[in-house]
Every structure is written in C-alpha cells, then in structure tokens.
C-alpha cells in the first residue's frame, strides 16, 4: 500500500493533463464548427475566418498561460 500513495501525485498530474487536452480539443472543434457554419451557412465568410483564426489563437494562448 505504500507504493499506491507514492503513485497518487503522478496519477493526478496525468489526469489533469489529459483533462486539459480533452477540454482544449473539444473547444477547438466547437470554434471550428462555428466558424465554418458562419462562413458556409450564414454567408459571412470574413466573420467566420476572423472567428476561426482569432478563436484558435485565443485558445492556444489561454491554454498555454492558464495552468
């Protein structure tokens, strides 16, 4: 049982890193789908492009800065 207590911090770190990766992936897919919908369905290609590029950069910066 002593080994299980030593492994706990490593498991928590792995779990939080995986959760962060999954959250980033889901949010990025949503941003891309919304920007494609604006460009293709709503006929607002410039707004879709700005949202796609700006949203992707904002997500990258937010997940890089926030811990």
Buried (B, 14 or more C-beta within 10 A) or exposed (E): EEEEEEEEEEEEEEEEEEEEEEEBEEBBEEBBEBBEEBBEEEEBEEEBEEBBEEBBEEBEEEBEEEE
